[in-house]
Each structure stands twice: as C-alpha cells, then as structure tokens.
Amino acid sequence: MKRLFLLHSFIALCFVGFAQNNSHITGSFQGNGNFFFASDSVLGTAGIPQYDYLKFGAETWLSLNYSHNGLDMGMRFDMFNNSNLLNPSAVYTDVGIGRWFVHKQIDKFDVSGGYLYDQIGAGLIYRAYEERTLMIDNALYGAQVGYRFNDNWKVKAFAGRQKQQFDQYGTVLRGGSMEGFFKPDSTKNLSFAPGAGIVGRTYNSVTIDDAKFEVAGYIKDEQIELQYNTYAATVFNTLTAGDFTWYVEAAGKTKDMIYDPNAPHSILIGNEIETTYGKLVNRTGYTVYSSLGYSKHGFGISFEAKRTKDFSFRQTPNALGTQGAINFLPPMAKQNTYRLTARFSPATQELGEQSFQLDTRYKFNKKLSASINVSDIRLLDGVELYREITPEFTYKQKRKWQVIGGLQVLKYNILIYQGKGGYVNALTPYTEFLYKFTPRRSVRVEAQYLATDDEFGSWVNGLVEVGLAPHWIIYASDMYKIKHKSLDENLTPEQAKEKQKYDGTHFPSLGIVYSLKSTRVSLAYVKQVEGINCAGGICRLEPAFHGVRLTVNASF
C-alpha cells in the first residue's frame, strides 16, 4: 500500500504541475522478456528453474521525472518476474518502487533526498550508480546537501544506507567532498581541478555478531579485532596543460574486516591442525589511479595505471561479486565489443592488483586511421593475470563503405578469474565491413576467429546485419565451436569430456529490431554459450542461454 500511495501521489503531482508554466515531464521505459527453451545438460541449463518448469522471466523499469522552477522529482517502478539477473541460476520475483528522489536548488544550496546516485572523484571511495545488465543498483537511500561558494568551488555532504533491491543494507554511510577549479594565469592554457573526500561506514550489530560467530572458530593466532567503523579518504586532481590532461587520485582506508579467499586458515581436526584457505582478516588498504592523455593533429595517446592493495570496501565482510560494493575501481582493460574478443574479460581484483593500459591512435588521412591498445594486469607479487595487445585499423571510402580489422593477442589467468585451471593464450583476428547501398540501405558483416588450445578450444563467430533505415534492422549470427583435433594425454576422462562438451556445436542468433522515434523493440532467438558479462570492469560469469528474448526501450 505504501508503494502504491507514493506512486499515485507522484503522478498526481506531476499532472498538477504540468498545467503550470516551466514544467516538464520526461520518462523512460525498459522491458526485457526471456522465453526459456527446454533444459539442456550440454549447455549447462539443467537444474535451473526457468528452463525446467517456469519457462518465462521478465524485468521492467518505468521512470518518470518532473521538473518545475528548480525543483526536480523522480520515481521509478521496478518489476521482476522469475528474473535471473540477481542470480543467473535462481529465481527472483518482486515488484515495487525501485527509486524516488527530490532535488531542489536554493540559492547557493543544493539539497536532495531519496535514492541518490553520485560519486567522489573517480569513485575510488564512493560511487552510487546503476548497471541493470549486472543487476547493480547501489543508490544511497538518504539525504545530500551541497553548497557552492562560487563558480569554481563547492562542497557536499551525505548520509544514508545503500539500496539492496527493494530494501536497504543495515550499514550506515556518511561522507563529504570538496571540489574546485582554478587557473593560475588566465592567458595560458593551464588549469587545476583539485578535490578531496571522505566516507565512513558503520556496521550494524547483526553484521558484527555474524563476524564474531565466524571468528570464534579461528585458532588463537588467527583471531582478529572487530570494529564497527571504517573510514576511506581520497585526494585527486585534474591538470590540463595545453594538449595534455593528467588525472591522479590516491585513496586510503583504515582497518577493515574483509574476506580474503587466499589467506591460509588453520582448522583443528581432532588433535591435528590442517590448513585451508579463505578467512576474515583485518587490514588497512590503499589504491592509486592515474591517467595521462595527449591529443593533437590526428594523434592521440592515453596511459592509465592503477595499484590496489586490500581495498575491498563493501556492505558486509563476506559480500562478493556485484552486490554490496560501496566504491568503484576503474578497469584496466580495453572495452571490447566483438563477441569473441570480449569472451575473456578481467574482473577488477580488489585485494591486490597492479596494472596499466596504453591506447594510441593516429589518423593518417581522411580515409585511414590506426590504433593499438596494450593492457597488462598482475598480482602484487608479479603473477600475470591479464595481458592484451590489440592493433586495429579503420579504412573509410567516402560515405560508401568502411572496413575495420584487428588482432587481439591475449593471455588470461582463467584460474583467478573463473576458477578453472591455468591460463588461456589466444589469438583472435577480427574484421567488420559496412557497405551503404543508399543512405537508408546498408549491410554490415562481422567475422572473428578465436584460436586457442585452452579452456574449450577455438571458436569462430560471424554476423550479418541488414539496415533498412529509419525503422528496421535484421541480423543473423552464429558462434561455432571448432572440434579438437587432439587433446593433452594427461587429461582425466572427466577433464577431456569437459573440454570437448561444445565441440561441433552451433550457437546461432536471429533477430529483428524496429525503431520509431525514441522507441526501440527487439525480438531475437538466441542460443548462447556460457561466458563473462562485463560492464565498466564489473564482471560475472553467466550460464548459457537458449530461448527467445524480447526487449523494449522507450523515452518520452
């Protein structure tokens, strides 16, 4: 009843305000419908409720925003029916108000309340954001107050609890930041944009009691201090000098209870002590991130680097994966868009990672441009996690046709990222060709070949897409698992069976997309192998999918 009352009140207020001058109502709608086919043991869908008996799952988000004379209000209706977004192997069903907020600018003050999205700096100590494809919605349910001293300097403070589906975590957050901008000499292209912030987190008694219960089973030498409060602070600055831009941020965290899956843990069994791995520890942490960019006359280069140690900052000590993160650590790998180049994507390692990424681009002329991206990620002790080298070129022939080509050279620690043995070493050449018959008629072709003897082995993927502007797109694709010619003789029968389980299997997709103004509807048959789904460096392993997907996106 409370949720419905809020919705009805908001809609009524919008319609009343819309009759007045300077009032605006905007909104958006996103709906996903998944129709699951019969379970398949080869695909790994057997035992998942959606495949075995539910057969249908859906997610819906409807947002309404209202603004009038500096007053902004918004509300979002969320619905999940047999959804597998929260847990790909389970069912989540719920409905309600997923977000509401009120914001008002009062002279130099800025006040907000409700479910709020914001961040400090690059997000190293605090980022409240939404990423629906990974079921991330960690909005702060609370209040925020800001004050602008002048056009260049401002401060803000906030307090509240983080959203957890239609509820909130018991942990209390509070924090603040100051940001500024100044130019030492207005006649020169030199400027500074410094800032600093701090965030405090207080565990509730339930979280502490759970930690006490777990730690009580540790031997004396492994007992740790349990504290309610942890603080994280950061300083950052953006320096612009001519064609150069340099951003640097350093953050530190006081002692915090975190779960380290690699920490040795002693267990008393009878009169003997045996060692296993994974336990709660109490550590300080830090992370440093910097990016340097230069661009001039068709040439651009950017360099990013990051070092992280014990910087897991979450709602509970045992929170893992995509849920319960308070902060955000920028990824250090190329955001690949092709099916096979994106197959092995690295998730950020909160407990220890040193990494860099170099991206260089050059435009030779109006037709030809080229780039090369180099990424390297390691543990703090030097163990390789991820290495990627990807040269790429683009050639455009006026407005008639365009071709893109590249080669991904990859080394991927699949043991760390997915819990499977060893490394994946792969070469993936790819190409894309776009031809425009007329300004409204086009065809686009993709082709990729992933060559490797590791994990499941080599794959080939192709796509053909026909564009009939302004309304229609029709596409067909197929990802095919090439059969192994031979296997390592040292593999057990179970390992050999796992490695060959997709041999000779096609994973086709066939879809149609219709667009009308700001509305887009897509209907597709999809057969998809298990793989990594990433967004902004946040990744999770998802099971295979076989069925029909319907998506609707609209804004108004």
Secondary structure, 3 states (H helix, E strand, C coil): CHHHHHHHHHHHHHHHHHCCCCEEEEEEEEEEEEEECCCCCCCCCCCCHHHHHHCEEEEEEEEEEEEECCEEEEEEEEEEEEECCCCCCCCEEEEEEEEEEEEEEECCEEEEEEEECEECCCCCCCEECEEHHHCEECCEEEEEEEEECCCCCEEEEEEEEEEECCEECCCEEEEEEEECCECCCCCCCEEEEEEEEEEEEECCHHHHHHHHHHHCCCCHHHCCCCCCEEEEEEEEEEEEECCEEEEEEEEEEEEEEEEEEEEEEEEEECCEEEEEEEEEEEEEEEEEEEEEEEEECCEEEEEEEEEEECCCCECCCCCCCCCCECCCCCCCCCCCCCCCCCCCCCCCCCCEEEEEEEEEEEECCCCEEEEEEEEEEECCCCCEEEEEEEEEEEEEECCCEEEEEEEEEEEEEHHHHHCCCCEEEEEEEEEEEEEEEECCEEEEEEEEEEECCCCCCCEEEEEEEEEECCCEEEEEEEEEECCCCCCCCCCCHHHHHHHCCCCCCEEEEEEEEEEECCEEEEEEEEEECCEEEEECCEEEEECCEEEEEEEEEEEC
